[in-house]
Amino acid sequence: MLARYDAECRGARESATATWSLFLDPVWVGAFSGVHGLISWRPGSPLSPADVDELIARSIAAFRGKAVADLEWKVRHHDAAFALHDRLLAAGFKPDPAETIMMGASAALAAGETRHVVRAVGEDGDVLGDLQRIHDMHSVVWPDRRRSRPEVLPEQVPEMFFVEIAAQVVGAGRIETTAGSKVAFLFGGAVHPDWRGRGIYRALLIHRARLALARGCDLIAADCTEYSRPILAASGLQAITTTAPYVLDTALLPR
């Protein structure tokens, strides 16, 4: 499954929904919703240690004049990247906690049962309102999150879904599928702390797994925290590697 992940979930796939992107061999750089910068290594790319500092500087320079709110270099720990950790630290990047990347069969997860109703963002016509309520819930789940506004604009709504109880959004997550890939990626899965342990996270998983199957995706992949990993493992997904975002203070970007 790791080979499928590298082939179908990285590289050009990662920038498919970007506002803008560039390939600076061997990395992809770009921004999402115009403000969230990402740098990602192309799997299997050879690079000498002497070239790493130049590559980091070149990647940062690509954001010159771009009004990004944050910039992340996404590191996968199975890549042989010549002490990339040390060189990113030297360039001013700081690592966030590592997450586990998990993959599994869509069919197994889609066969599950749930009593919760999962709704699509904007299905009642209030896209911005739904996004704001999801953002408010995320702010409780991740109080130190850098982003201070909804991640997407109404015209850029991803396929995001949520569970609502008593007019309150208590859980949300989205799915991304891309032409040419049979791996669906799950993002943003979160449940309000007051509503955990009630099957809400699993309901969102099941709903998105069914969508993945309907679109011909036989595998699901997701970056998982220590909280979501046990749920995904119980649903049949397997850990294939780990990842960590290395974040650069945007004050250090060239103007």
PyRosetta script that sets phi, psi and omega in degrees:
from pyrosetta import init, pose_from_sequence

init()
pose = pose_from_sequence("MLARYDAECRGARESATATWSLFLDPVWVGAFSGVHGLISWRPGSPLSPADVDELIARSIAAFRGKAVADLEWKVRHHDAAFALHDRLLAAGFKPDPAETIMMGASAALAAGETRHVVRAVGEDGDVLGDLQRIHDMHSVVWPDRRRSRPEVLPEQVPEMFFVEIAAQVVGAGRIETTAGSKVAFLFGGAVHPDWRGRGIYRALLIHRARLALARGCDLIAADCTEYSRPILAASGLQAITTTAPYVLDTALLPR")
pose.set_psi(1, -29.0)
pose.set_omega(1, 179.3)
pose.set_phi(2, -61.6)
pose.set_psi(2, -38.9)
pose.set_omega(2, 178.5)
pose.set_phi(3, -63.2)
pose.set_psi(3, -39.7)
pose.set_omega(3, 177.1)
pose.set_phi(4, -63.9)
pose.set_psi(4, -40.9)
pose.set_omega(4, 179.3)
pose.set_phi(5, -61.2)
pose.set_psi(5, -49.1)
pose.set_omega(5, -178.8)
pose.set_phi(6, -62.9)
pose.set_psi(6, -38.8)
pose.set_omega(6, -176.0)
pose.set_phi(7, -77.1)
pose.set_psi(7, -33.7)
pose.set_omega(7, -169.4)
pose.set_phi(8, -114.3)
pose.set_psi(8, -10.3)
pose.set_omega(8, -176.2)
pose.set_phi(9, -117.6)
pose.set_psi(9, 0.5)
pose.set_omega(9, -175.3)
pose.set_phi(10, -125.5)
pose.set_psi(10, -179.1)
pose.set_omega(10, 178.3)
pose.set_phi(11, 67.7)
pose.set_psi(11, -131.0)
pose.set_omega(11, -176.8)
pose.set_phi(12, -60.9)
pose.set_psi(12, -28.7)
pose.set_omega(12, 179.5)
pose.set_phi(13, -59.1)
pose.set_psi(13, -39.8)
pose.set_omega(13, -176.7)
pose.set_phi(14, -67.5)
pose.set_psi(14, -26.6)
pose.set_omega(14, -177.6)
pose.set_phi(15, -99.9)
pose.set_psi(15, 8.3)
pose.set_omega(15, -174.5)
pose.set_phi(16, -61.2)
pose.set_psi(16, -32.8)
pose.set_omega(16, -178.3)
pose.set_phi(17, -106.5)
pose.set_psi(17, 15.5)
pose.set_omega(17, -178.4)
pose.set_phi(18, -73.8)
pose.set_psi(18, 150.2)
pose.set_omega(18, 173.3)
pose.set_phi(19, -66.0)
pose.set_psi(19, -40.0)
pose.set_omega(19, 172.7)
pose.set_phi(20, -150.3)
pose.set_psi(20, 153.3)
pose.set_omega(20, 178.5)
pose.set_phi(21, -155.4)
pose.set_psi(21, 155.7)
pose.set_omega(21, 177.6)
pose.set_phi(22, -138.4)
pose.set_psi(22, 149.0)
pose.set_omega(22, 172.2)
pose.set_phi(23, -104.7)
pose.set_psi(23, 112.4)
pose.set_omega(23, 177.0)
pose.set_phi(24, -111.8)
pose.set_psi(24, 81.0)
pose.set_omega(24, -171.8)
pose.set_phi(25, -37.3)
pose.set_psi(25, 118.9)
pose.set_omega(25, 12.1)
pose.set_phi(26, -107.9)
pose.set_psi(26, 33.2)
pose.set_omega(26, 179.4)
pose.set_phi(27, -125.3)
pose.set_psi(27, 152.7)
pose.set_omega(27, 169.1)
pose.set_phi(28, -100.0)
pose.set_psi(28, 136.3)
pose.set_omega(28, 174.2)
pose.set_phi(29, -125.9)
pose.set_psi(29, 148.7)
pose.set_omega(29, 179.1)
pose.set_phi(30, 179.8)
pose.set_psi(30, -177.4)
pose.set_omega(30, 179.9)
pose.set_phi(31, -137.8)
pose.set_psi(31, 146.6)
pose.set_omega(31, -178.7)
pose.set_phi(32, -114.4)
pose.set_psi(32, 138.3)
pose.set_omega(32, -172.4)
pose.set_phi(33, 54.7)
pose.set_psi(33, 19.9)
pose.set_omega(33, 177.7)
pose.set_phi(34, 79.2)
pose.set_psi(34, -12.2)
pose.set_omega(34, -170.2)
pose.set_phi(35, -128.8)
pose.set_psi(35, -11.6)
pose.set_omega(35, -177.1)
pose.set_phi(36, -108.7)
pose.set_psi(36, 104.2)
pose.set_omega(36, -175.0)
pose.set_phi(37, -82.1)
pose.set_psi(37, 144.4)
pose.set_omega(37, 179.7)
pose.set_phi(38, -138.7)
pose.set_psi(38, 137.8)
pose.set_omega(38, 171.4)
pose.set_phi(39, -124.5)
pose.set_psi(39, 129.3)
pose.set_omega(39, -175.8)
pose.set_phi(40, -141.1)
pose.set_psi(40, 135.0)
pose.set_omega(40, -177.3)
pose.set_phi(41, -75.4)
pose.set_psi(41, 138.9)
pose.set_omega(41, 173.1)
pose.set_phi(42, -77.5)
pose.set_psi(42, 125.6)
pose.set_omega(42, -176.5)
pose.set_phi(43, -60.4)
pose.set_psi(43, 140.8)
pose.set_omega(43, 176.7)
pose.set_phi(44, 79.7)
pose.set_psi(44, 8.0)
pose.set_omega(44, -176.2)
pose.set_phi(45, -79.5)
pose.set_psi(45, 124.2)
pose.set_omega(45, 176.7)
pose.set_phi(46, -78.2)
pose.set_psi(46, 144.4)
pose.set_omega(46, 179.2)
pose.set_phi(47, -159.4)
pose.set_psi(47, 134.1)
pose.set_omega(47, 179.0)
pose.set_phi(48, -82.1)
pose.set_psi(48, 152.6)
pose.set_omega(48, 179.7)
pose.set_phi(49, -55.7)
pose.set_psi(49, -33.9)
pose.set_omega(49, -178.1)
pose.set_phi(50, -66.7)
pose.set_psi(50, -21.7)
pose.set_omega(50, -177.1)
pose.set_phi(51, -88.8)
pose.set_psi(51, -11.5)
pose.set_omega(51, -172.0)
pose.set_phi(52, -64.1)
pose.set_psi(52, -46.7)
pose.set_omega(52, -178.5)
pose.set_phi(53, -61.4)
pose.set_psi(53, -40.5)
pose.set_omega(53, 179.3)
pose.set_phi(54, -65.2)
pose.set_psi(54, -39.4)
pose.set_omega(54, 178.9)
pose.set_phi(55, -64.3)
pose.set_psi(55, -43.6)
pose.set_omega(55, 179.3)
pose.set_phi(56, -61.6)
pose.set_psi(56, -45.4)
pose.set_omega(56, -179.8)
pose.set_phi(57, -63.2)
pose.set_psi(57, -41.1)
pose.set_omega(57, -179.5)
pose.set_phi(58, -66.2)
pose.set_psi(58, -37.8)
pose.set_omega(58, 179.9)
pose.set_phi(59, -67.7)
pose.set_psi(59, -43.4)
pose.set_omega(59, 177.6)
pose.set_phi(60, -63.0)
pose.set_psi(60, -39.9)
pose.set_omega(60, -178.0)
pose.set_phi(61, -63.1)
pose.set_psi(61, -24.5)
pose.set_omega(61, 179.3)
pose.set_phi(62, -63.6)
pose.set_psi(62, -18.9)
pose.set_omega(62, -179.1)
pose.set_phi(63, -96.0)
pose.set_psi(63, 9.8)
pose.set_omega(63, 178.0)
pose.set_phi(64, -58.3)
pose.set_psi(64, 127.4)
pose.set_omega(64, 178.5)
pose.set_phi(65, 77.5)
pose.set_psi(65, -0.1)
pose.set_omega(65, 179.1)
pose.set_phi(66, -92.3)
pose.set_psi(66, 130.6)
pose.set_omega(66, -176.5)
pose.set_phi(67, -86.1)
pose.set_psi(67, 62.8)
pose.set_omega(67, 179.0)
pose.set_phi(68, -84.2)
pose.set_psi(68, 144.9)
pose.set_omega(68, 179.8)
pose.set_phi(69, -85.4)
pose.set_psi(69, -26.5)
pose.set_omega(69, 177.4)
pose.set_phi(70, -154.5)
pose.set_psi(70, 157.4)
pose.set_omega(70, -179.0)
pose.set_phi(71, -135.8)
pose.set_psi(71, 124.1)
pose.set_omega(71, -176.4)
pose.set_phi(72, -120.7)
pose.set_psi(72, 132.1)
pose.set_omega(72, 168.4)
pose.set_phi(73, -101.4)
pose.set_psi(73, 114.1)
pose.set_omega(73, -174.9)
pose.set_phi(74, -88.1)
pose.set_psi(74, 114.7)
pose.set_omega(74, -178.0)
pose.set_phi(75, -103.9)
pose.set_psi(75, 130.1)
pose.set_omega(75, 171.3)
pose.set_phi(76, -105.9)
pose.set_psi(76, 132.3)
pose.set_omega(76, -169.5)
pose.set_phi(77, -79.8)
pose.set_psi(77, -4.8)
pose.set_omega(77, 174.4)
pose.set_phi(78, -90.1)
pose.set_psi(78, -6.5)
pose.set_omega(78, 176.3)
pose.set_phi(79, -75.9)
pose.set_psi(79, 139.3)
pose.set_omega(79, 172.6)
pose.set_phi(80, -90.5)
pose.set_psi(80, 94.0)
pose.set_omega(80, -170.5)
pose.set_phi(81, -114.6)
pose.set_psi(81, 26.9)
pose.set_omega(81, 171.4)
pose.set_phi(82, 51.0)
pose.set_psi(82, 66.5)
pose.set_omega(82, 175.6)
pose.set_phi(83, 55.4)
pose.set_psi(83, 38.8)
pose.set_omega(83, -179.6)
pose.set_phi(84, -58.6)
pose.set_psi(84, -35.1)
pose.set_omega(84, 179.2)
pose.set_phi(85, -54.2)
pose.set_psi(85, -52.3)
pose.set_omega(85, -177.4)
pose.set_phi(86, -63.8)
pose.set_psi(86, -40.1)
pose.set_omega(86, -177.4)
pose.set_phi(87, -71.2)
pose.set_psi(87, -35.1)
pose.set_omega(87, 176.2)
pose.set_phi(88, -66.1)
pose.set_psi(88, -41.2)
pose.set_omega(88, 176.9)
pose.set_phi(89, -60.2)
pose.set_psi(89, -42.6)
pose.set_omega(89, -179.4)
pose.set_phi(90, -64.1)
pose.set_psi(90, -28.4)
pose.set_omega(90, -179.7)
pose.set_phi(91, -86.2)
pose.set_psi(91, -2.1)
pose.set_omega(91, 176.7)
pose.set_phi(92, 104.8)
pose.set_psi(92, -1.2)
pose.set_omega(92, 177.3)
pose.set_phi(93, -75.6)
pose.set_psi(93, 148.4)
pose.set_omega(93, 177.5)
pose.set_phi(94, -126.1)
pose.set_psi(94, 131.3)
pose.set_omega(94, -176.8)
pose.set_phi(95, -79.0)
pose.set_psi(95, 136.4)
pose.set_omega(95, 167.8)
pose.set_phi(96, -85.7)
pose.set_psi(96, 168.0)
pose.set_omega(96, 179.5)
pose.set_phi(97, -56.6)
pose.set_psi(97, 143.8)
pose.set_omega(97, -179.9)
pose.set_phi(98, -69.7)
pose.set_psi(98, 150.2)
pose.set_omega(98, 174.5)
pose.set_phi(99, -123.8)
pose.set_psi(99, 158.6)
pose.set_omega(99, 178.9)
pose.set_phi(100, -96.7)
pose.set_psi(100, 132.0)
pose.set_omega(100, 174.2)
pose.set_phi(101, -91.8)
pose.set_psi(101, 125.8)
pose.set_omega(101, -177.3)
pose.set_phi(102, -122.8)
pose.set_psi(102, 148.5)
pose.set_omega(102, 178.1)
pose.set_phi(103, -138.8)
pose.set_psi(103, 154.1)
pose.set_omega(103, 177.7)
pose.set_phi(104, -170.8)
pose.set_psi(104, 175.2)
pose.set_omega(104, -177.0)
pose.set_phi(105, -73.7)
pose.set_psi(105, 130.7)
pose.set_omega(105, 178.2)
pose.set_phi(106, -62.1)
pose.set_psi(106, -39.6)
pose.set_omega(106, -174.0)
pose.set_phi(107, -62.2)
pose.set_psi(107, -40.6)
pose.set_omega(107, -177.9)
pose.set_phi(108, -63.8)
pose.set_psi(108, -41.4)
pose.set_omega(108, -179.2)
pose.set_phi(109, -74.4)
pose.set_psi(109, -37.5)
pose.set_omega(109, -178.0)
pose.set_phi(110, -65.9)
pose.set_psi(110, -21.6)
pose.set_omega(110, -178.4)
pose.set_phi(111, -77.7)
pose.set_psi(111, -6.0)
pose.set_omega(111, -178.8)
pose.set_phi(112, -70.6)
pose.set_psi(112, 166.0)
pose.set_omega(112, -179.7)
pose.set_phi(113, -117.4)
pose.set_psi(113, 148.6)
pose.set_omega(113, 177.9)
pose.set_phi(114, -148.2)
pose.set_psi(114, 150.0)
pose.set_omega(114, 178.3)
pose.set_phi(115, -97.9)
pose.set_psi(115, -6.6)
pose.set_omega(115, -177.1)
pose.set_phi(116, -87.8)
pose.set_psi(116, 146.2)
pose.set_omega(116, 175.8)
pose.set_phi(117, -91.6)
pose.set_psi(117, 125.9)
pose.set_omega(117, 179.1)
pose.set_phi(118, -103.8)
pose.set_psi(118, 128.4)
pose.set_omega(118, -176.8)
pose.set_phi(119, -112.3)
pose.set_psi(119, 152.4)
pose.set_omega(119, 175.6)
pose.set_phi(120, -90.5)
pose.set_psi(120, 143.6)
pose.set_omega(120, 175.3)
pose.set_phi(121, -59.1)
pose.set_psi(121, 130.6)
pose.set_omega(121, 176.4)
pose.set_phi(122, 83.5)
pose.set_psi(122, 3.9)
pose.set_omega(122, -176.9)
pose.set_phi(123, -66.8)
pose.set_psi(123, -20.4)
pose.set_omega(123, 176.0)
pose.set_phi(124, -101.8)
pose.set_psi(124, 8.8)
pose.set_omega(124, 177.0)
pose.set_phi(125, 94.2)
pose.set_psi(125, -7.6)
pose.set_omega(125, -176.9)
pose.set_phi(126, -105.8)
pose.set_psi(126, 72.9)
pose.set_omega(126, -177.7)
pose.set_phi(127, -61.4)
pose.set_psi(127, -52.1)
pose.set_omega(127, -176.4)
pose.set_phi(128, -62.4)
pose.set_psi(128, -39.9)
pose.set_omega(128, 178.7)
pose.set_phi(129, -63.3)
pose.set_psi(129, -42.9)
pose.set_omega(129, 178.5)
pose.set_phi(130, -62.7)
pose.set_psi(130, -45.2)
pose.set_omega(130, 180.0)
pose.set_phi(131, -62.0)
pose.set_psi(131, -39.3)
pose.set_omega(131, -179.6)
pose.set_phi(132, -66.6)
pose.set_psi(132, -40.6)
pose.set_omega(132, 179.9)
pose.set_phi(133, -67.5)
pose.set_psi(133, -36.2)
pose.set_omega(133, 175.2)
pose.set_phi(134, -66.0)
pose.set_psi(134, -42.9)
pose.set_omega(134, 178.0)
pose.set_phi(135, -60.7)
pose.set_psi(135, -41.0)
pose.set_omega(135, 178.3)
pose.set_phi(136, -61.5)
pose.set_psi(136, -40.2)
pose.set_omega(136, 177.4)
pose.set_phi(137, -66.3)
pose.set_psi(137, -42.8)
pose.set_omega(137, 177.7)
pose.set_phi(138, -59.9)
pose.set_psi(138, -35.5)
pose.set_omega(138, -179.2)
pose.set_phi(139, -65.4)
pose.set_psi(139, -26.5)
pose.set_omega(139, 175.2)
pose.set_phi(140, -79.1)
pose.set_psi(140, -40.8)
pose.set_omega(140, -179.3)
pose.set_phi(141, -67.3)
pose.set_psi(141, -42.5)
pose.set_omega(141, -178.4)
pose.set_phi(142, -123.3)
pose.set_psi(142, 76.3)
pose.set_omega(142, -175.1)
pose.set_phi(143, -64.1)
pose.set_psi(143, -20.9)
pose.set_omega(143, -179.6)
pose.set_phi(144, -99.1)
pose.set_psi(144, 13.5)
pose.set_omega(144, -178.5)
pose.set_phi(145, -61.3)
pose.set_psi(145, 140.6)
pose.set_omega(145, -175.7)
pose.set_phi(146, -69.8)
pose.set_psi(146, -32.5)
pose.set_omega(146, -173.1)
pose.set_phi(147, -76.1)
pose.set_psi(147, 132.6)
pose.set_omega(147, -175.7)
pose.set_phi(148, -109.5)
pose.set_psi(148, 7.6)
pose.set_omega(148, 178.2)
pose.set_phi(149, -146.1)
pose.set_psi(149, 167.6)
pose.set_omega(149, 179.2)
pose.set_phi(150, -53.5)
pose.set_psi(150, 142.0)
pose.set_omega(150, -173.0)
pose.set_phi(151, -69.2)
pose.set_psi(151, -25.3)
pose.set_omega(151, -175.0)
pose.set_phi(152, -128.7)
pose.set_psi(152, 152.4)
pose.set_omega(152, 174.4)
pose.set_phi(153, -87.0)
pose.set_psi(153, 158.3)
pose.set_omega(153, -177.0)
pose.set_phi(154, -52.9)
pose.set_psi(154, -39.8)
pose.set_omega(154, -177.9)
pose.set_phi(155, -76.6)
pose.set_psi(155, -4.6)
pose.set_omega(155, -179.3)
pose.set_phi(156, -118.2)
pose.set_psi(156, 26.8)
pose.set_omega(156, -176.1)
pose.set_phi(157, -61.5)
pose.set_psi(157, 122.2)
pose.set_omega(157, 173.8)
pose.set_phi(158, -78.2)
pose.set_psi(158, -177.4)
pose.set_omega(158, 179.0)
pose.set_phi(159, -83.9)
pose.set_psi(159, 84.2)
pose.set_omega(159, -175.2)
pose.set_phi(160, -108.0)
pose.set_psi(160, 143.3)
pose.set_omega(160, -176.0)
pose.set_phi(161, -134.0)
pose.set_psi(161, 156.3)
pose.set_omega(161, -177.6)
pose.set_phi(162, -149.8)
pose.set_psi(162, 160.8)
pose.set_omega(162, 173.2)
pose.set_phi(163, -113.3)
pose.set_psi(163, 133.2)
pose.set_omega(163, -177.2)
pose.set_phi(164, -122.3)
pose.set_psi(164, 132.4)
pose.set_omega(164, 176.3)
pose.set_phi(165, -131.0)
pose.set_psi(165, 127.0)
pose.set_omega(165, -179.4)
pose.set_phi(166, 52.0)
pose.set_psi(166, 45.4)
pose.set_omega(166, 177.1)
pose.set_phi(167, 67.4)
pose.set_psi(167, 13.3)
pose.set_omega(167, 178.6)
pose.set_phi(168, -116.0)
pose.set_psi(168, 132.2)
pose.set_omega(168, 173.0)
pose.set_phi(169, -73.3)
pose.set_psi(169, 120.3)
pose.set_omega(169, -176.6)
pose.set_phi(170, -111.5)
pose.set_psi(170, -9.2)
pose.set_omega(170, 178.1)
pose.set_phi(171, -166.2)
pose.set_psi(171, 151.7)
pose.set_omega(171, -179.0)
pose.set_phi(172, -157.4)
pose.set_psi(172, 159.2)
pose.set_omega(172, 176.0)
pose.set_phi(173, -173.3)
pose.set_psi(173, 161.6)
pose.set_omega(173, 179.0)
pose.set_phi(174, -131.9)
pose.set_psi(174, 168.3)
pose.set_omega(174, -179.8)
pose.set_phi(175, -128.0)
pose.set_psi(175, 146.6)
pose.set_omega(175, 175.9)
pose.set_phi(176, -132.3)
pose.set_psi(176, 124.0)
pose.set_omega(176, 173.6)
pose.set_phi(177, -122.3)
pose.set_psi(177, 146.2)
pose.set_omega(177, -175.9)
pose.set_phi(178, -132.5)
pose.set_psi(178, 139.9)
pose.set_omega(178, 177.5)
pose.set_phi(179, -56.5)
pose.set_psi(179, 135.3)
pose.set_omega(179, 179.6)
pose.set_phi(180, 92.5)
pose.set_psi(180, -6.5)
pose.set_omega(180, 178.5)
pose.set_phi(181, -122.8)
pose.set_psi(181, 139.4)
pose.set_omega(181, 176.0)
pose.set_phi(182, -106.1)
pose.set_psi(182, 21.8)
pose.set_omega(182, 174.7)
pose.set_phi(183, -114.2)
pose.set_psi(183, 121.8)
pose.set_omega(183, 174.9)
pose.set_phi(184, -91.8)
pose.set_psi(184, 137.6)
pose.set_omega(184, -179.7)
pose.set_phi(185, -109.5)
pose.set_psi(185, 135.3)
pose.set_omega(185, 179.2)
pose.set_phi(186, -102.9)
pose.set_psi(186, 134.0)
pose.set_omega(186, -178.6)
pose.set_phi(187, -129.2)
pose.set_psi(187, 157.1)
pose.set_omega(187, 165.7)
pose.set_phi(188, 66.3)
pose.set_psi(188, 17.1)
pose.set_omega(188, -179.6)
pose.set_phi(189, -66.1)
pose.set_psi(189, 123.4)
pose.set_omega(189, -179.5)
pose.set_phi(190, -157.3)
pose.set_psi(190, 150.2)
pose.set_omega(190, 177.3)
pose.set_phi(191, -131.3)
pose.set_psi(191, 137.5)
pose.set_omega(191, 177.9)
pose.set_phi(192, -56.0)
pose.set_psi(192, 135.4)
pose.set_omega(192, -178.0)
pose.set_phi(193, -52.3)
pose.set_psi(193, -33.0)
pose.set_omega(193, -178.4)
pose.set_phi(194, -74.1)
pose.set_psi(194, -10.5)
pose.set_omega(194, -174.3)
pose.set_phi(195, -121.0)
pose.set_psi(195, 14.6)
pose.set_omega(195, -180.0)
pose.set_phi(196, -75.8)
pose.set_psi(196, 157.3)
pose.set_omega(196, 179.0)
pose.set_phi(197, 80.1)
pose.set_psi(197, 14.9)
pose.set_omega(197, -178.1)
pose.set_phi(198, -119.4)
pose.set_psi(198, 15.2)
pose.set_omega(198, 175.4)
pose.set_phi(199, 83.7)
pose.set_psi(199, 10.0)
pose.set_omega(199, -177.4)
pose.set_phi(200, -71.8)
pose.set_psi(200, -45.0)
pose.set_omega(200, 179.3)
pose.set_phi(201, -61.2)
pose.set_psi(201, -43.3)
pose.set_omega(201, 179.9)
pose.set_phi(202, -65.2)
pose.set_psi(202, -36.6)
pose.set_omega(202, 177.7)
pose.set_phi(203, -60.5)
pose.set_psi(203, -42.1)
pose.set_omega(203, 177.9)
pose.set_phi(204, -65.6)
pose.set_psi(204, -37.6)
pose.set_omega(204, 176.6)
pose.set_phi(205, -62.5)
pose.set_psi(205, -48.9)
pose.set_omega(205, -177.3)
pose.set_phi(206, -61.1)
pose.set_psi(206, -45.0)
pose.set_omega(206, -178.7)
pose.set_phi(207, -60.0)
pose.set_psi(207, -45.7)
pose.set_omega(207, -178.0)
pose.set_phi(208, -72.6)
pose.set_psi(208, -31.9)
pose.set_omega(208, 176.1)
pose.set_phi(209, -63.7)
pose.set_psi(209, -38.1)
pose.set_omega(209, 178.1)
pose.set_phi(210, -66.2)
pose.set_psi(210, -38.4)
pose.set_omega(210, 175.2)
pose.set_phi(211, -63.7)
pose.set_psi(211, -42.1)
pose.set_omega(211, 179.2)
pose.set_phi(212, -59.3)
pose.set_psi(212, -45.8)
pose.set_omega(212, 178.9)
pose.set_phi(213, -60.6)
pose.set_psi(213, -43.7)
pose.set_omega(213, -178.9)
pose.set_phi(214, -62.0)
pose.set_psi(214, -23.3)
pose.set_omega(214, -179.6)
pose.set_phi(215, -99.8)
pose.set_psi(215, 10.5)
pose.set_omega(215, 175.7)
pose.set_phi(216, 82.5)
pose.set_psi(216, 17.0)
pose.set_omega(216, 179.4)
pose.set_phi(217, -94.4)
pose.set_psi(217, 116.2)
pose.set_omega(217, -177.9)
pose.set_phi(218, -86.3)
pose.set_psi(218, -15.2)
pose.set_omega(218, 179.9)
pose.set_phi(219, -125.4)
pose.set_psi(219, 151.7)
pose.set_omega(219, 174.5)
pose.set_phi(220, -120.9)
pose.set_psi(220, 141.2)
pose.set_omega(220, 176.0)
pose.set_phi(221, -130.2)
pose.set_psi(221, 151.0)
pose.set_omega(221, 179.8)
pose.set_phi(222, -158.6)
pose.set_psi(222, 144.9)
pose.set_omega(222, 169.1)
pose.set_phi(223, -85.1)
pose.set_psi(223, 128.6)
pose.set_omega(223, -170.2)
pose.set_phi(224, -122.9)
pose.set_psi(224, 138.9)
pose.set_omega(224, 171.6)
pose.set_phi(225, -85.7)
pose.set_psi(225, 177.9)
pose.set_omega(225, 177.8)
pose.set_phi(226, -63.8)
pose.set_psi(226, -21.6)
pose.set_omega(226, -179.1)
pose.set_phi(227, -81.9)
pose.set_psi(227, -41.2)
pose.set_omega(227, -176.4)
pose.set_phi(228, -85.8)
pose.set_psi(228, -21.8)
pose.set_omega(228, -176.9)
pose.set_phi(229, -58.1)
pose.set_psi(229, -45.4)
pose.set_omega(229, 179.9)
pose.set_phi(230, -61.1)
pose.set_psi(230, -35.3)
pose.set_omega(230, -179.8)
pose.set_phi(231, -67.7)
pose.set_psi(231, -43.2)
pose.set_omega(231, 179.9)
pose.set_phi(232, -68.5)
pose.set_psi(232, -37.3)
pose.set_omega(232, 177.8)
pose.set_phi(233, -64.2)
pose.set_psi(233, -40.6)
pose.set_omega(233, 178.4)
pose.set_phi(234, -66.9)
pose.set_psi(234, -20.6)
pose.set_omega(234, 179.4)
pose.set_phi(235, -92.7)
pose.set_psi(235, 4.0)
pose.set_omega(235, 174.2)
pose.set_phi(236, 101.7)
pose.set_psi(236, 1.8)
pose.set_omega(236, 178.4)
pose.set_phi(237, -83.1)
pose.set_psi(237, 152.5)
pose.set_omega(237, -177.2)
pose.set_phi(238, -119.5)
pose.set_psi(238, 145.1)
pose.set_omega(238, 175.5)
pose.set_phi(239, -73.4)
pose.set_psi(239, 130.6)
pose.set_omega(239, -179.9)
pose.set_phi(240, -115.9)
pose.set_psi(240, -25.2)
pose.set_omega(240, 176.7)
pose.set_phi(241, -171.1)
pose.set_psi(241, -176.7)
pose.set_omega(241, 175.4)
pose.set_phi(242, -125.5)
pose.set_psi(242, 160.6)
pose.set_omega(242, -178.4)
pose.set_phi(243, -143.6)
pose.set_psi(243, 157.6)
pose.set_omega(243, 175.4)
pose.set_phi(244, -148.0)
pose.set_psi(244, 138.1)
pose.set_omega(244, 173.2)
pose.set_phi(245, -84.9)
pose.set_psi(245, 127.8)
pose.set_omega(245, 172.2)
pose.set_phi(246, -101.3)
pose.set_psi(246, 119.9)
pose.set_omega(246, -168.8)
pose.set_phi(247, -110.0)
pose.set_psi(247, 134.3)
pose.set_omega(247, 178.7)
pose.set_phi(248, -105.2)
pose.set_psi(248, 132.5)
pose.set_omega(248, 174.0)
pose.set_phi(249, -60.9)
pose.set_psi(249, 122.9)
pose.set_omega(249, -175.4)
pose.set_phi(250, -64.4)
pose.set_psi(250, -14.1)
pose.set_omega(250, 175.4)
pose.set_phi(251, -65.9)
pose.set_psi(251, -19.5)
pose.set_omega(251, -179.6)
pose.set_phi(252, -88.6)
pose.set_psi(252, -4.6)
pose.set_omega(252, -179.5)
pose.set_phi(253, -72.5)
pose.set_psi(253, 146.4)
pose.set_omega(253, 177.3)
pose.set_phi(254, -67.1)
pose.set_psi(254, 142.6)
pose.set_omega(254, -178.1)
pose.set_phi(255, -101.9)
pose.dump_pdb("model.pdb")
